[in-house]
Amino acid sequence: MNRDELEGKVDKAKGWVKDKAGEVSDNPELEAEGEKDRVEGGIKEKLGEARRKAGDAVEDIGDTIKGS
């Protein structure tokens, strides 16, 4: 797991808390902010996952070239 993946997970968790707090307190603005944070966190997490997979693929190619 890289930094973007971790930050994305944290942002999603914070967004979930805000979303639920907004529901409980009947605060639609806080609820919307939480939903936005969850979506942004999910995007950041997926971006981090893609970067990690791309880096792994580059390493695999390098290992294959070295082994040839």
N, CA, C, O and CB atoms as a CASP TS submission, in Angstrom:
PFRMAT TS
TARGET T0000
AUTHOR 0000-0000-0000
METHOD Language model
MODEL 1
PARENT N/A
ATOM      1  N   MET     1       0.849  -1.173   0.000  1.00  0.00           N
ATOM      2  CA  MET     1       0.000   0.000   0.000  1.00  0.00           C
ATOM      3  C   MET     1       0.896   1.238   0.000  1.00  0.00           C
ATOM      4  O   MET     1       1.847   1.337   0.775  1.00  0.00           O
ATOM      5  CB  MET     1      -0.966  -0.003   1.225  1.00  0.00           C
ATOM      6  N   ASN     2       0.570   2.177  -0.885  1.00  0.00           N
ATOM      7  CA  ASN     2       1.366   3.400  -0.945  1.00  0.00           C
ATOM      8  C   ASN     2       0.636   4.555  -0.253  1.00  0.00           C
ATOM      9  O   ASN     2      -0.467   4.390   0.268  1.00  0.00           O
ATOM     10  CB  ASN     2       1.679   3.767  -2.409  1.00  0.00           C
ATOM     11  N   ARG     3       1.266   5.698  -0.261  1.00  0.00           N
ATOM     12  CA  ARG     3       0.740   6.864   0.463  1.00  0.00           C
ATOM     13  C   ARG     3      -0.643   7.281  -0.043  1.00  0.00           C
ATOM     14  O   ARG     3      -1.534   7.576   0.753  1.00  0.00           O
ATOM     15  CB  ARG     3       1.710   8.040   0.335  1.00  0.00           C
ATOM     16  N   ASP     4      -0.821   7.304  -1.368  1.00  0.00           N
ATOM     17  CA  ASP     4      -2.115   7.703  -1.922  1.00  0.00           C
ATOM     18  C   ASP     4      -3.222   6.739  -1.503  1.00  0.00           C
ATOM     19  O   ASP     4      -4.331   7.161  -1.176  1.00  0.00           O
ATOM     20  CB  ASP     4      -2.038   7.776  -3.448  1.00  0.00           C
ATOM     21  N   GLU     5      -2.914   5.451  -1.513  1.00  0.00           N
ATOM     22  CA  GLU     5      -3.915   4.469  -1.093  1.00  0.00           C
ATOM     23  C   GLU     5      -4.306   4.694   0.369  1.00  0.00           C
ATOM     24  O   GLU     5      -5.486   4.674   0.718  1.00  0.00           O
ATOM     25  CB  GLU     5      -3.381   3.033  -1.290  1.00  0.00           C
ATOM     26  N   LEU     6      -3.309   4.905   1.205  1.00  0.00           N
ATOM     27  CA  LEU     6      -3.567   5.113   2.630  1.00  0.00           C
ATOM     28  C   LEU     6      -4.355   6.403   2.866  1.00  0.00           C
ATOM     29  O   LEU     6      -5.332   6.410   3.614  1.00  0.00           O
ATOM     30  CB  LEU     6      -2.245   5.152   3.409  1.00  0.00           C
ATOM     31  N   GLU     7      -3.927   7.487   2.229  1.00  0.00           N
ATOM     32  CA  GLU     7      -4.639   8.757   2.388  1.00  0.00           C
ATOM     33  C   GLU     7      -6.074   8.642   1.879  1.00  0.00           C
ATOM     34  O   GLU     7      -6.997   9.208   2.465  1.00  0.00           O
ATOM     35  CB  GLU     7      -3.902   9.885   1.644  1.00  0.00           C
ATOM     36  N   GLY     8      -6.253   7.909   0.791  1.00  0.00           N
ATOM     37  CA  GLY     8      -7.598   7.711   0.256  1.00  0.00           C
ATOM     38  C   GLY     8      -8.490   6.974   1.241  1.00  0.00           C
ATOM     39  O   GLY     8      -9.650   7.340   1.430  1.00  0.00           O
ATOM     40  N   LYS     9      -7.953   5.942   1.864  1.00  0.00           N
ATOM     41  CA  LYS     9      -8.726   5.195   2.862  1.00  0.00           C
ATOM     42  C   LYS     9      -9.086   6.087   4.049  1.00  0.00           C
ATOM     43  O   LYS     9     -10.206   6.032   4.556  1.00  0.00           O
ATOM     44  CB  LYS     9      -7.935   3.961   3.345  1.00  0.00           C
ATOM     45  N   VAL    10      -8.134   6.904   4.488  1.00  0.00           N
ATOM     46  CA  VAL    10      -8.389   7.814   5.612  1.00  0.00           C
ATOM     47  C   VAL    10      -9.463   8.833   5.226  1.00  0.00           C
ATOM     48  O   VAL    10     -10.374   9.105   6.009  1.00  0.00           O
ATOM     49  CB  VAL    10      -7.080   8.542   6.040  1.00  0.00           C
ATOM     50  N   ASP    11      -9.356   9.395   4.021  1.00  0.00           N
ATOM     51  CA  ASP    11     -10.350  10.373   3.569  1.00  0.00           C
ATOM     52  C   ASP    11     -11.738   9.746   3.474  1.00  0.00           C
ATOM     53  O   ASP    11     -12.734  10.375   3.831  1.00  0.00           O
ATOM     54  CB  ASP    11      -9.943  10.957   2.210  1.00  0.00           C
ATOM     55  N   LYS    12     -11.800   8.507   2.991  1.00  0.00           N
ATOM     56  CA  LYS    12     -13.086   7.820   2.922  1.00  0.00           C
ATOM     57  C   LYS    12     -13.678   7.631   4.315  1.00  0.00           C
ATOM     58  O   LYS    12     -14.876   7.828   4.516  1.00  0.00           O
ATOM     59  CB  LYS    12     -12.932   6.465   2.225  1.00  0.00           C
ATOM     60  N   ALA    13     -12.843   7.251   5.268  1.00  0.00           N
ATOM     61  CA  ALA    13     -13.321   7.042   6.639  1.00  0.00           C
ATOM     62  C   ALA    13     -13.810   8.359   7.243  1.00  0.00           C
ATOM     63  O   ALA    13     -14.862   8.399   7.880  1.00  0.00           O
ATOM     64  CB  ALA    13     -12.203   6.435   7.518  1.00  0.00           C
ATOM     65  N   LYS    14     -13.041   9.438   7.041  1.00  0.00           N
ATOM     66  CA  LYS    14     -13.467  10.744   7.558  1.00  0.00           C
ATOM     67  C   LYS    14     -14.777  11.176   6.901  1.00  0.00           C
ATOM     68  O   LYS    14     -15.658  11.735   7.554  1.00  0.00           O
ATOM     69  CB  LYS    14     -12.370  11.811   7.316  1.00  0.00           C
ATOM     70  N   GLY    15     -14.889  10.911   5.621  1.00  0.00           N
ATOM     71  CA  GLY    15     -16.116  11.253   4.914  1.00  0.00           C
ATOM     72  C   GLY    15     -17.311  10.484   5.442  1.00  0.00           C
ATOM     73  O   GLY    15     -18.405  11.033   5.573  1.00  0.00           O
ATOM     74  N   TRP    16     -17.101   9.218   5.743  1.00  0.00           N
ATOM     75  CA  TRP    16     -18.183   8.400   6.288  1.00  0.00           C
ATOM     76  C   TRP    16     -18.652   8.969   7.626  1.00  0.00           C
ATOM     77  O   TRP    16     -19.851   9.049   7.890  1.00  0.00           O
ATOM     78  CB  TRP    16     -17.726   6.934   6.456  1.00  0.00           C
ATOM     79  N   VAL    17     -17.691   9.363   8.469  1.00  0.00           N
ATOM     80  CA  VAL    17     -18.037   9.931   9.776  1.00  0.00           C
ATOM     81  C   VAL    17     -18.830  11.231   9.593  1.00  0.00           C
ATOM     82  O   VAL    17     -19.847  11.440  10.256  1.00  0.00           O
ATOM     83  CB  VAL    17     -16.754  10.192  10.616  1.00  0.00           C
ATOM     84  N   LYS    18     -18.362  12.099   8.694  1.00  0.00           N
ATOM     85  CA  LYS    18     -19.080  13.355   8.450  1.00  0.00           C
ATOM     86  C   LYS    18     -20.484  13.086   7.911  1.00  0.00           C
ATOM     87  O   LYS    18     -21.452  13.724   8.327  1.00  0.00           O
ATOM     88  CB  LYS    18     -18.297  14.239   7.462  1.00  0.00           C
ATOM     89  N   ASP    19     -20.581  12.140   6.988  1.00  0.00           N
ATOM     90  CA  ASP    19     -21.863  11.788   6.395  1.00  0.00           C
ATOM     91  C   ASP    19     -22.848  11.345   7.476  1.00  0.00           C
ATOM     92  O   ASP    19     -23.982  11.822   7.525  1.00  0.00           O
ATOM     93  CB  ASP    19     -21.684  10.678   5.345  1.00  0.00           C
ATOM     94  N   LYS    20     -22.412  10.440   8.331  1.00  0.00           N
ATOM     95  CA  LYS    20     -23.290   9.929   9.395  1.00  0.00           C
ATOM     96  C   LYS    20     -23.605  11.016  10.422  1.00  0.00           C
ATOM     97  O   LYS    20     -24.729  11.092  10.918  1.00  0.00           O
ATOM     98  CB  LYS    20     -22.639   8.721  10.093  1.00  0.00           C
ATOM     99  N   ALA    21     -22.623  11.853  10.742  1.00  0.00           N
ATOM    100  CA  ALA    21     -22.862  12.954  11.682  1.00  0.00           C
ATOM    101  C   ALA    21     -23.890  13.920  11.104  1.00  0.00           C
ATOM    102  O   ALA    21     -24.742  14.438  11.827  1.00  0.00           O
ATOM    103  CB  ALA    21     -21.542  13.702  12.004  1.00  0.00           C
ATOM    104  N   GLY    22     -23.806  14.155   9.805  1.00  0.00           N
ATOM    105  CA  GLY    22     -24.780  15.020   9.151  1.00  0.00           C
ATOM    106  C   GLY    22     -26.174  14.429   9.174  1.00  0.00           C
ATOM    107  O   GLY    22     -27.157  15.148   9.357  1.00  0.00           O
ATOM    108  N   GLU    23     -26.264  13.111   8.988  1.00  0.00           N
ATOM    109  CA  GLU    23     -27.567  12.445   9.054  1.00  0.00           C
ATOM    110  C   GLU    23     -28.159  12.560  10.455  1.00  0.00           C
ATOM    111  O   GLU    23     -29.325  12.922  10.616  1.00  0.00           O
ATOM    112  CB  GLU    23     -27.438  10.964   8.652  1.00  0.00           C
ATOM    113  N   VAL    24     -27.353  12.250  11.464  1.00  0.00           N
ATOM    114  CA  VAL    24     -27.828  12.249  12.851  1.00  0.00           C
ATOM    115  C   VAL    24     -28.231  13.654  13.300  1.00  0.00           C
ATOM    116  O   VAL    24     -29.237  13.827  13.989  1.00  0.00           O
ATOM    117  CB  VAL    24     -26.744  11.691  13.784  1.00  0.00           C
ATOM    118  N   SER    25     -27.443  14.651  12.908  1.00  0.00           N
ATOM    119  CA  SER    25     -27.705  16.025  13.355  1.00  0.00           C
ATOM    120  C   SER    25     -28.629  16.786  12.405  1.00  0.00           C
ATOM    121  O   SER    25     -28.878  17.977  12.592  1.00  0.00           O
ATOM    122  CB  SER    25     -26.397  16.780  13.498  1.00  0.00           C
ATOM    123  N   ASP    26     -29.135  16.088  11.385  1.00  0.00           N
ATOM    124  CA  ASP    26     -30.009  16.700  10.384  1.00  0.00           C
ATOM    125  C   ASP    26     -29.340  17.923   9.758  1.00  0.00           C
ATOM    126  O   ASP    26     -29.934  18.994   9.642  1.00  0.00           O
ATOM    127  CB  ASP    26     -31.357  17.094  11.014  1.00  0.00           C
ATOM    128  N   ASN    27     -28.075  17.723   9.358  1.00  0.00           N
ATOM    129  CA  ASN    27     -27.281  18.788   8.749  1.00  0.00           C
ATOM    130  C   ASN    27     -26.916  18.350   7.328  1.00  0.00           C
ATOM    131  O   ASN    27     -25.911  17.666   7.133  1.00  0.00           O
ATOM    132  CB  ASN    27     -25.991  19.102   9.600  1.00  0.00           C
ATOM    133  N   PRO    28     -27.722  18.736   6.335  1.00  0.00           N
ATOM    134  CA  PRO    28     -27.469  18.281   4.966  1.00  0.00           C
ATOM    135  C   PRO    28     -26.133  18.762   4.399  1.00  0.00           C
ATOM    136  O   PRO    28     -25.545  18.087   3.554  1.00  0.00           O
ATOM    137  CB  PRO    28     -28.581  18.744   4.071  1.00  0.00           C
ATOM    138  N   GLU    29     -25.650  19.911   4.850  1.00  0.00           N
ATOM    139  CA  GLU    29     -24.356  20.405   4.357  1.00  0.00           C
ATOM    140  C   GLU    29     -23.221  19.499   4.817  1.00  0.00           C
ATOM    141  O   GLU    29     -22.330  19.173   4.033  1.00  0.00           O
ATOM    142  CB  GLU    29     -24.106  21.849   4.839  1.00  0.00           C
ATOM    143  N   LEU    30     -23.248  19.092   6.077  1.00  0.00           N
ATOM    144  CA  LEU    30     -22.220  18.196   6.599  1.00  0.00           C
ATOM    145  C   LEU    30     -22.319  16.830   5.930  1.00  0.00           C
ATOM    146  O   LEU    30     -21.306  16.202   5.622  1.00  0.00           O
ATOM    147  CB  LEU    30     -22.348  18.054   8.128  1.00  0.00           C
ATOM    148  N   GLU    31     -23.540  16.382   5.711  1.00  0.00           N
ATOM    149  CA  GLU    31     -23.757  15.104   5.039  1.00  0.00           C
ATOM    150  C   GLU    31     -23.190  15.143   3.616  1.00  0.00           C
ATOM    151  O   GLU    31     -22.528  14.198   3.184  1.00  0.00           O
ATOM    152  CB  GLU    31     -25.261  14.758   5.008  1.00  0.00           C
ATOM    153  N   ALA    32     -23.447  16.226   2.897  1.00  0.00           N
ATOM    154  CA  ALA    32     -22.933  16.373   1.534  1.00  0.00           C
ATOM    155  C   ALA    32     -21.412  16.458   1.527  1.00  0.00           C
ATOM    156  O   ALA    32     -20.758  15.891   0.651  1.00  0.00           O
ATOM    157  CB  ALA    32     -23.530  17.617   0.868  1.00  0.00           C
ATOM    158  N   GLU    33     -20.855  17.162   2.497  1.00  0.00           N
ATOM    159  CA  GLU    33     -19.393  17.253   2.598  1.00  0.00           C
ATOM    160  C   GLU    33     -18.792  15.868   2.839  1.00  0.00           C
ATOM    161  O   GLU    33     -17.752  15.528   2.274  1.00  0.00           O
ATOM    162  CB  GLU    33     -18.982  18.225   3.736  1.00  0.00           C
ATOM    163  N   GLY    34     -19.447  15.079   3.675  1.00  0.00           N
ATOM    164  CA  GLY    34     -18.978  13.724   3.938  1.00  0.00           C
ATOM    165  C   GLY    34     -19.032  12.852   2.697  1.00  0.00           C
ATOM    166  O   GLY    34     -18.105  12.090   2.425  1.00  0.00           O
ATOM    167  N   GLU    35     -20.116  12.964   1.946  1.00  0.00           N
ATOM    168  CA  GLU    35     -20.237  12.190   0.709  1.00  0.00           C
ATOM    169  C   GLU    35     -19.144  12.589  -0.277  1.00  0.00           C
ATOM    170  O   GLU    35     -18.551  11.737  -0.939  1.00  0.00           O
ATOM    171  CB  GLU    35     -21.629  12.394   0.074  1.00  0.00           C
ATOM    172  N   LYS    36     -18.885  13.900  -0.367  1.00  0.00           N
ATOM    173  CA  LYS    36     -17.831  14.395  -1.269  1.00  0.00           C
ATOM    174  C   LYS    36     -16.469  13.836  -0.843  1.00  0.00           C
ATOM    175  O   LYS    36     -15.686  13.388  -1.682  1.00  0.00           O
ATOM    176  CB  LYS    36     -17.797  15.955  -1.274  1.00  0.00           C
ATOM    177  N   ASP    37     -16.195  13.866   0.459  1.00  0.00           N
ATOM    178  CA  ASP    37     -14.923  13.349   0.963  1.00  0.00           C
ATOM    179  C   ASP    37     -14.778  11.856   0.674  1.00  0.00           C
ATOM    180  O   ASP    37     -13.691  11.384   0.340  1.00  0.00           O
ATOM    181  CB  ASP    37     -14.804  13.605   2.468  1.00  0.00           C
ATOM    182  N   ARG    38     -15.880  11.119   0.804  1.00  0.00           N
ATOM    183  CA  ARG    38     -15.823   9.680   0.527  1.00  0.00           C
ATOM    184  C   ARG    38     -15.497   9.420  -0.939  1.00  0.00           C
ATOM    185  O   ARG    38     -14.683   8.552  -1.252  1.00  0.00           O
ATOM    186  CB  ARG    38     -17.155   9.008   0.898  1.00  0.00           C
ATOM    187  N   VAL    39     -16.127  10.166  -1.831  1.00  0.00           N
ATOM    188  CA  VAL    39     -15.870   9.995  -3.265  1.00  0.00           C
ATOM    189  C   VAL    39     -14.428  10.372  -3.594  1.00  0.00           C
ATOM    190  O   VAL    39     -13.738   9.637  -4.300  1.00  0.00           O
ATOM    191  CB  VAL    39     -16.851  10.851  -4.101  1.00  0.00           C
ATOM    192  N   GLU    40     -13.974  11.513  -3.086  1.00  0.00           N
ATOM    193  CA  GLU    40     -12.598  11.946  -3.349  1.00  0.00           C
ATOM    194  C   GLU    40     -11.596  10.952  -2.774  1.00  0.00           C
ATOM    195  O   GLU    40     -10.571  10.668  -3.395  1.00  0.00           O
ATOM    196  CB  GLU    40     -12.352  13.343  -2.759  1.00  0.00           C
ATOM    197  N   GLY    41     -11.889  10.425  -1.593  1.00  0.00           N
ATOM    198  CA  GLY    41     -11.011   9.421  -0.993  1.00  0.00           C
ATOM    199  C   GLY    41     -10.946   8.161  -1.831  1.00  0.00           C
ATOM    200  O   GLY    41      -9.879   7.569  -1.992  1.00  0.00           O
ATOM    201  N   GLY    42     -12.085   7.751  -2.364  1.00  0.00           N
ATOM    202  CA  GLY    42     -12.111   6.569  -3.221  1.00  0.00           C
ATOM    203  C   GLY    42     -11.295   6.766  -4.489  1.00  0.00           C
ATOM    204  O   GLY    42     -10.599   5.857  -4.942  1.00  0.00           O
ATOM    205  N   ILE    43     -11.389   7.957  -5.053  1.00  0.00           N
ATOM    206  CA  ILE    43     -10.610   8.261  -6.258  1.00  0.00           C
ATOM    207  C   ILE    43      -9.120   8.242  -5.940  1.00  0.00           C
ATOM    208  O   ILE    43      -8.328   7.668  -6.686  1.00  0.00           O
ATOM    209  CB  ILE    43     -11.017   9.636  -6.842  1.00  0.00           C
ATOM    210  N   LYS    44      -8.743   8.870  -4.830  1.00  0.00           N
ATOM    211  CA  LYS    44      -7.330   8.907  -4.443  1.00  0.00           C
ATOM    212  C   LYS    44      -6.808   7.495  -4.179  1.00  0.00           C
ATOM    213  O   LYS    44      -5.684   7.160  -4.551  1.00  0.00           O
ATOM    214  CB  LYS    44      -7.134   9.790  -3.192  1.00  0.00           C
ATOM    215  N   GLU    45      -7.632   6.677  -3.538  1.00  0.00           N
ATOM    216  CA  GLU    45      -7.231   5.298  -3.250  1.00  0.00           C
ATOM    217  C   GLU    45      -7.013   4.519  -4.547  1.00  0.00           C
ATOM    218  O   GLU    45      -6.021   3.800  -4.676  1.00  0.00           O
ATOM    219  CB  GLU    45      -8.295   4.597  -2.378  1.00  0.00           C
ATOM    220  N   LYS    46      -7.928   4.654  -5.507  1.00  0.00           N
ATOM    221  CA  LYS    46      -7.796   3.944  -6.787  1.00  0.00           C
ATOM    222  C   LYS    46      -6.598   4.459  -7.582  1.00  0.00           C
ATOM    223  O   LYS    46      -5.909   3.679  -8.240  1.00  0.00           O
ATOM    224  CB  LYS    46      -9.081   4.094  -7.620  1.00  0.00           C
ATOM    225  N   LEU    47      -6.347   5.758  -7.526  1.00  0.00           N
ATOM    226  CA  LEU    47      -5.177   6.321  -8.200  1.00  0.00           C
ATOM    227  C   LEU    47      -3.900   5.736  -7.605  1.00  0.00           C
ATOM    228  O   LEU    47      -2.983   5.365  -8.338  1.00  0.00           O
ATOM    229  CB  LEU    47      -5.169   7.865  -8.087  1.00  0.00           C
ATOM    230  N   GLY    48      -3.843   5.653  -6.287  1.00  0.00           N
ATOM    231  CA  GLY    48      -2.682   5.062  -5.626  1.00  0.00           C
ATOM    232  C   GLY    48      -2.500   3.605  -5.998  1.00  0.00           C
ATOM    233  O   GLY    48      -1.379   3.139  -6.203  1.00  0.00           O
ATOM    234  N   GLU    49      -3.612   2.888  -6.082  1.00  0.00           N
ATOM    235  CA  GLU    49      -3.549   1.478  -6.469  1.00  0.00           C
ATOM    236  C   GLU    49      -3.008   1.339  -7.891  1.00  0.00           C
ATOM    237  O   GLU    49      -2.178   0.471  -8.163  1.00  0.00           O
ATOM    238  CB  GLU    49      -4.943   0.823  -6.360  1.00  0.00           C
ATOM    239  N   ALA    50      -3.480   2.195  -8.791  1.00  0.00           N
ATOM    240  CA  ALA    50      -3.005   2.153 -10.175  1.00  0.00           C
ATOM    241  C   ALA    50      -1.515   2.477 -10.253  1.00  0.00           C
ATOM    242  O   ALA    50      -0.773   1.833 -10.995  1.00  0.00           O
ATOM    243  CB  ALA    50      -3.804   3.134 -11.045  1.00  0.00           C
ATOM    244  N   ARG    51      -1.080   3.473  -9.489  1.00  0.00           N
ATOM    245  CA  ARG    51       0.347   3.825  -9.482  1.00  0.00           C
ATOM    246  C   ARG    51       1.193   2.666  -8.954  1.00  0.00           C
ATOM    247  O   ARG    51       2.259   2.367  -9.491  1.00  0.00           O
ATOM    248  CB  ARG    51       0.586   5.086  -8.626  1.00  0.00           C
ATOM    249  N   ARG    52       0.705   2.024  -7.901  1.00  0.00           N
ATOM    250  CA  ARG    52       1.444   0.899  -7.322  1.00  0.00           C
ATOM    251  C   ARG    52       1.542  -0.241  -8.331  1.00  0.00           C
ATOM    252  O   ARG    52       2.607  -0.835  -8.498  1.00  0.00           O
ATOM    253  CB  ARG    52       0.765   0.410  -6.022  1.00  0.00           C
ATOM    254  N   LYS    53       0.444  -0.544  -8.994  1.00  0.00           N
ATOM    255  CA  LYS    53       0.448  -1.632  -9.976  1.00  0.00           C
ATOM    256  C   LYS    53       1.358  -1.300 -11.156  1.00  0.00           C
ATOM    257  O   LYS    53       2.051  -2.176 -11.672  1.00  0.00           O
ATOM    258  CB  LYS    53      -0.979  -1.912 -10.473  1.00  0.00           C
ATOM    259  N   ALA    54       1.357  -0.041 -11.582  1.00  0.00           N
ATOM    260  CA  ALA    54       2.242   0.364 -12.676  1.00  0.00           C
ATOM    261  C   ALA    54       3.700   0.223 -12.251  1.00  0.00           C
ATOM    262  O   ALA    54       4.531  -0.255 -13.022  1.00  0.00           O
ATOM    263  CB  ALA    54       1.946   1.820 -13.112  1.00  0.00           C
ATOM    264  N   GLY    55       4.008   0.637 -11.028  1.00  0.00           N
ATOM    265  CA  GLY    55       5.373   0.498 -10.516  1.00  0.00           C
ATOM    266  C   GLY    55       5.791  -0.956 -10.415  1.00  0.00           C
ATOM    267  O   GLY    55       6.928  -1.305 -10.733  1.00  0.00           O
ATOM    268  N   ASP    56       4.869  -1.807  -9.969  1.00  0.00           N
ATOM    269  CA  ASP    56       5.163  -3.241  -9.888  1.00  0.00           C
ATOM    270  C   ASP    56       5.435  -3.815 -11.272  1.00  0.00           C
ATOM    271  O   ASP    56       6.332  -4.641 -11.440  1.00  0.00           O
ATOM    272  CB  ASP    56       4.001  -3.994  -9.223  1.00  0.00           C
ATOM    273  N   ALA    57       4.658  -3.376 -12.266  1.00  0.00           N
ATOM    274  CA  ALA    57       4.847  -3.870 -13.628  1.00  0.00           C
ATOM    275  C   ALA    57       6.207  -3.447 -14.174  1.00  0.00           C
ATOM    276  O   ALA    57       6.885  -4.233 -14.836  1.00  0.00           O
ATOM    277  CB  ALA    57       3.726  -3.361 -14.545  1.00  0.00           C
ATOM    278  N   VAL    58       6.605  -2.211 -13.898  1.00  0.00           N
ATOM    279  CA  VAL    58       7.915  -1.730 -14.354  1.00  0.00           C
ATOM    280  C   VAL    58       9.025  -2.546 -13.699  1.00  0.00           C
ATOM    281  O   VAL    58      10.001  -2.911 -14.356  1.00  0.00           O
ATOM    282  CB  VAL    58       8.091  -0.220 -14.034  1.00  0.00           C
ATOM    283  N   GLU    59       8.879  -2.830 -12.409  1.00  0.00           N
ATOM    284  CA  GLU    59       9.875  -3.653 -11.717  1.00  0.00           C
ATOM    285  C   GLU    59       9.946  -5.050 -12.317  1.00  0.00           C
ATOM    286  O   GLU    59      11.034  -5.599 -12.488  1.00  0.00           O
ATOM    287  CB  GLU    59       9.553  -3.742 -10.222  1.00  0.00           C
ATOM    288  N   ASP    60       8.790  -5.626 -12.637  1.00  0.00           N
ATOM    289  CA  ASP    60       8.765  -6.959 -13.239  1.00  0.00           C
ATOM    290  C   ASP    60       9.459  -6.967 -14.596  1.00  0.00           C
ATOM    291  O   ASP    60      10.187  -7.904 -14.924  1.00  0.00           O
ATOM    292  CB  ASP    60       7.324  -7.448 -13.388  1.00  0.00           C
ATOM    293  N   ILE    61       9.231  -5.922 -15.376  1.00  0.00           N
ATOM    294  CA  ILE    61       9.894  -5.826 -16.679  1.00  0.00           C
ATOM    295  C   ILE    61      11.400  -5.717 -16.485  1.00  0.00           C
ATOM    296  O   ILE    61      12.172  -6.366 -17.191  1.00  0.00           O
ATOM    297  CB  ILE    61       9.362  -4.611 -17.482  1.00  0.00           C
ATOM    298  N   GLY    62      11.812  -4.899 -15.532  1.00  0.00           N
ATOM    299  CA  GLY    62      13.241  -4.761 -15.245  1.00  0.00           C
ATOM    300  C   GLY    62      13.856  -6.076 -14.809  1.00  0.00           C
ATOM    301  O   GLY    62      14.962  -6.416 -15.230  1.00  0.00           O
ATOM    302  N   ASP    63      13.145  -6.821 -13.965  1.00  0.00           N
ATOM    303  CA  ASP    63      13.640  -8.124 -13.520  1.00  0.00           C
ATOM    304  C   ASP    63      13.753  -9.096 -14.687  1.00  0.00           C
ATOM    305  O   ASP    63      14.702  -9.875 -14.766  1.00  0.00           O
ATOM    306  CB  ASP    63      12.724  -8.704 -12.441  1.00  0.00           C
ATOM    307  N   THR    64      12.777  -9.046 -15.591  1.00  0.00           N
ATOM    308  CA  THR    64      12.801  -9.927 -16.757  1.00  0.00           C
ATOM    309  C   THR    64      13.984  -9.592 -17.651  1.00  0.00           C
ATOM    310  O   THR    64      14.658 -10.490 -18.155  1.00  0.00           O
ATOM    311  CB  THR    64      11.488  -9.817 -17.547  1.00  0.00           C
ATOM    312  N   ILE    65      14.237  -8.312 -17.850  1.00  0.00           N
ATOM    313  CA  ILE    65      15.356  -7.890 -18.699  1.00  0.00           C
ATOM    314  C   ILE    65      16.682  -8.309 -18.067  1.00  0.00           C
ATOM    315  O   ILE    65      17.579  -8.780 -18.766  1.00  0.00           O
ATOM    316  CB  ILE    65      15.327  -6.355 -18.923  1.00  0.00           C
ATOM    317  N   LYS    66      16.808  -8.142 -16.766  1.00  0.00           N
ATOM    318  CA  LYS    66      18.038  -8.538 -16.078  1.00  0.00           C
ATOM    319  C   LYS    66      18.266 -10.034 -16.157  1.00  0.00           C
ATOM    320  O   LYS    66      19.405 -10.494 -16.239  1.00  0.00           O
ATOM    321  CB  LYS    66      17.996  -8.101 -14.626  1.00  0.00           C
ATOM    322  N   GLY    67      17.175 -10.795 -16.131  1.00  0.00           N
ATOM    323  CA  GLY    67      17.287 -12.249 -16.165  1.00  0.00           C
ATOM    324  C   GLY    67      17.587 -12.796 -17.545  1.00  0.00           C
ATOM    325  O   GLY    67      17.968 -13.959 -17.674  1.00  0.00           O
ATOM    326  N   SER    68      17.425 -11.987 -18.577  1.00  0.00           N
ATOM    327  CA  SER    68      17.640 -12.460 -19.955  1.00  0.00           C
ATOM    328  C   SER    68      19.092 -12.582 -20.295  1.00  0.00           C
ATOM    329  O   SER    68      19.433 -12.966 -21.413  1.00  0.00           O
ATOM    330  CB  SER    68      16.981 -11.541 -20.938  1.00  0.00           C
TER
END
